Amino acid sequence: MTVAGRQDLDEPTNFLYPFIDGNETDSAALLADLAASASMKAAESAALRRSTLEACSGLIETSSAELARRFAAGGRLFTFGNGGSSTDAATLASLFARPPEGQPLPAWSLTADQAVLTALGNDVGFDLVFARQLIARAQPNDIAVAMSTSGNSADLLLAMREAHGRGLFTIGFTGYDGGAFAANPDVDVCFVVRSQSVHRIQESQALLGYQLWSAVHAQKGCQ
């Protein structure tokens, strides 16, 4: 049975691969469904990335100017997130610190040091694993970037409050409707990917991060 015709599955992940079950015997039909599903997801991702870049173009321009100003004044970038967003945050920090071209800029992921992360989680609680690192390391001219799909994680919100209170420029990446990041006084700029899919949200956030890095390097302060 093809994607459109299958209605009898009840696994929680069937919305991702509704054409796969233990009764599939037609390999040609299965391959056709796989190809159609991949094509559909690629089209959805491309369309969302285009619309997100259009919606966030003004924010990219204004925030990149502020990042360039802070980098030129000796500021540093700190990124953080949970789960898959922690790897996206690490990728963004690496892009700034070790770019394929252009000037390397000081950037660190606050999830990179396992000893620090687990010590803080054990000693003071997981909600403070990022806020406490900012207390120890951040200066008023620095930048904090929190990456999330929901914008509701307690540890990220506490870190953004700490960062904002210390004079850092704060940027939040989120999805859905923006969550608690949206209209938050501790978040100076909030990039929202308007999607209900974690996969699509993170794909668009990756492109937003790249565009932000590219726009920063286009500023005179980072030439």
C-alpha positions as CSV (number, residue, x, y, z in Angstrom):
1,M,0.0,0.0,0.0
2,T,1.3,3.5,-0.9
3,V,1.8,6.5,1.4
4,A,-1.6,8.0,0.5
5,G,-3.5,4.8,1.0
6,R,-2.1,3.5,4.3
7,Q,-4.2,4.3,7.3
8,D,-3.7,1.2,9.6
9,L,-0.5,2.0,11.4
10,D,-0.4,3.1,15.0
11,E,3.3,3.5,15.9
12,P,4.3,6.9,17.3
13,T,6.9,7.5,14.6
14,N,4.6,6.6,11.6
15,F,4.2,10.2,10.7
16,L,7.9,10.1,9.6
17,Y,7.7,6.9,7.6
18,P,4.1,5.9,7.2
19,F,4.9,3.5,4.4
20,I,7.0,1.1,6.4
21,D,5.6,-1.9,8.3
22,G,6.1,-5.6,8.8
23,N,3.7,-6.5,6.0
24,E,5.5,-4.7,3.2
25,T,6.3,-7.2,0.4
26,D,6.5,-5.0,-2.7
27,S,10.0,-3.7,-2.8
28,A,9.4,-1.6,-5.9
29,A,6.5,0.2,-4.3
30,L,8.5,0.6,-1.1
31,L,11.4,2.2,-2.9
32,A,9.0,4.5,-4.8
33,D,7.4,5.6,-1.5
34,L,10.8,6.2,0.0
35,A,11.8,8.4,-2.9
36,A,8.6,10.3,-2.8
37,S,8.9,10.8,0.9
38,A,12.5,12.1,0.6
39,S,11.5,14.4,-2.2
40,M,8.6,15.8,-0.2
41,K,10.7,16.4,2.9
42,A,13.4,18.1,0.8
43,A,10.8,20.4,-0.8
44,E,9.3,21.2,2.6
45,S,12.7,22.0,4.0
46,A,13.7,24.2,1.1
47,A,10.4,26.2,1.2
48,L,10.7,26.7,5.0
49,R,14.3,27.9,4.8
50,R,13.4,30.4,2.1
51,S,10.4,31.8,4.1
52,T,12.5,31.9,7.3
53,L,15.3,33.8,5.7
54,E,12.9,36.3,4.2
55,A,11.1,36.8,7.6
56,C,14.4,37.1,9.5
57,S,16.4,39.2,7.0
58,G,16.0,42.4,8.9
59,L,17.0,40.7,12.2
60,I,20.1,39.2,10.6
61,E,21.2,42.6,9.3
62,T,20.8,44.4,12.7
63,S,22.2,41.6,14.8
64,S,25.2,41.0,12.5
65,A,26.1,44.7,12.8
66,E,26.0,44.5,16.6
67,L,28.0,41.3,16.6
68,A,30.6,42.9,14.3
69,R,30.8,45.9,16.6
70,R,31.3,43.7,19.7
71,F,33.9,41.5,18.0
72,A,35.8,44.5,16.9
73,A,35.8,45.7,20.5
74,G,37.2,42.4,21.8
75,G,33.9,40.7,22.5
76,R,33.5,36.9,22.4
77,L,30.7,34.6,21.4
78,F,29.2,31.9,23.7
79,T,26.7,29.3,22.3
80,F,24.7,26.7,24.1
81,G,21.7,24.4,23.7
82,N,20.3,21.0,24.7
83,G,20.3,17.7,22.9
84,G,20.4,18.2,19.1
85,S,20.5,21.9,19.6
86,S,23.7,21.6,21.6
87,T,25.4,20.1,18.5
88,D,23.9,23.0,16.4
89,A,25.3,25.5,18.9
90,A,28.7,23.8,18.8
91,T,28.7,23.9,15.0
92,L,27.8,27.6,15.0
93,A,30.7,28.3,17.5
94,S,33.1,26.3,15.3
95,L,32.0,28.3,12.2
96,F,33.0,31.6,13.8
97,A,36.1,30.2,15.4
98,R,37.4,28.1,12.5
99,P,35.7,29.5,9.4
100,P,36.3,28.0,5.9
101,E,37.3,31.5,4.9
102,G,37.5,34.9,6.5
103,Q,38.8,36.0,9.9
104,P,38.6,33.6,12.9
105,L,36.6,35.1,15.7
106,P,36.6,34.1,19.4
107,A,33.7,31.7,19.9
108,W,33.0,28.8,22.3
109,S,30.3,26.3,22.9
110,L,29.4,26.0,26.5
111,T,28.6,22.3,26.0
112,A,32.1,21.4,24.8
113,D,33.7,20.7,28.2
114,Q,32.1,17.5,29.6
115,A,33.9,17.9,33.0
116,V,32.5,21.4,33.5
117,L,29.0,20.5,32.3
118,T,28.7,17.4,34.5
119,A,30.3,19.0,37.5
120,L,27.8,21.9,37.4
121,G,24.9,19.5,36.7
122,N,25.8,17.5,39.7
123,D,26.8,20.2,42.1
124,V,24.4,23.1,41.4
125,G,21.7,21.6,39.2
126,F,21.2,21.2,35.4
127,D,19.2,24.4,35.2
128,L,22.3,26.4,36.0
129,V,24.9,24.6,33.7
130,F,25.0,27.5,31.3
131,A,24.3,30.4,33.6
132,R,27.1,29.5,35.9
133,Q,29.6,29.3,33.0
134,L,28.6,32.8,31.9
135,I,29.1,34.1,35.5
136,A,32.6,32.7,35.4
137,R,33.6,33.7,31.9
138,A,31.4,36.4,30.3
139,Q,32.2,40.1,30.0
140,P,29.8,42.9,29.1
141,N,31.0,43.1,25.5
142,D,30.3,39.4,24.8
143,I,27.5,37.7,22.9
144,A,25.3,34.8,24.0
145,V,23.5,32.6,21.6
146,A,20.9,30.0,22.9
147,M,19.6,27.4,20.4
148,S,16.4,25.6,21.0
149,T,13.4,24.2,19.1
150,S,10.9,25.2,21.7
151,G,12.4,28.3,23.3
152,N,11.1,27.0,26.7
153,S,14.1,25.2,28.3
154,A,14.7,26.4,31.9
155,D,18.5,26.3,31.6
156,L,18.5,28.4,28.5
157,L,16.1,31.0,29.9
158,L,18.2,31.3,33.1
159,A,21.4,31.7,31.0
160,M,19.8,34.4,28.9
161,R,18.7,36.2,32.0
162,E,22.2,36.0,33.4
163,A,23.8,37.1,30.1
164,H,21.4,40.0,29.5
165,G,21.9,41.2,33.1
166,R,25.7,41.2,32.5
167,G,25.4,43.3,29.4
168,L,25.9,40.6,26.8
169,F,24.0,40.8,23.5
170,T,21.6,37.9,23.5
171,I,20.3,35.9,20.5
172,G,17.7,33.1,20.7
173,F,17.0,30.6,18.0
174,T,13.7,28.8,18.4
175,G,10.8,27.2,16.5
176,Y,7.1,26.7,16.7
177,D,5.6,30.0,17.9
178,G,8.8,31.2,19.6
179,G,8.0,29.9,23.1
180,A,9.3,31.8,26.1
181,F,12.1,33.3,24.0
182,A,9.6,35.4,22.0
183,A,8.9,38.9,23.4
184,N,11.3,38.1,26.3
185,P,13.2,41.1,27.7
186,D,16.3,38.9,28.2
187,V,16.4,38.0,24.5
188,D,17.6,40.9,22.4
189,V,17.0,39.1,19.0
190,C,14.8,36.1,18.5
191,F,15.0,34.1,15.3
192,V,11.8,32.0,15.0
193,V,11.4,29.2,12.5
194,R,7.6,28.8,12.1
195,S,7.3,25.1,11.9
196,Q,5.9,22.2,14.0
197,S,8.7,19.8,12.9
198,V,11.9,19.6,15.0
199,H,13.8,18.3,11.9
200,R,12.7,21.2,9.7
201,I,13.3,23.7,12.5
202,Q,16.9,22.6,13.0
203,E,17.6,22.6,9.3
204,S,16.4,26.2,9.0
205,Q,18.3,27.3,12.1
206,A,21.5,25.9,10.6
207,L,21.0,28.1,7.6
208,L,20.1,31.1,9.8
209,G,23.4,30.6,11.7
210,Y,25.4,30.4,8.5
211,Q,23.7,33.6,7.2
212,L,24.5,35.4,10.5
213,W,28.1,34.4,10.3
214,S,28.3,35.5,6.7
215,A,26.7,38.8,7.5
216,V,29.0,39.5,10.4
217,H,32.0,39.0,8.1
218,A,30.5,41.4,5.6
219,Q,30.6,44.1,8.2
220,K,33.6,46.5,8.1
221,G,34.4,45.8,11.8
222,C,35.4,42.2,11.0
223,Q,37.2,42.7,7.7
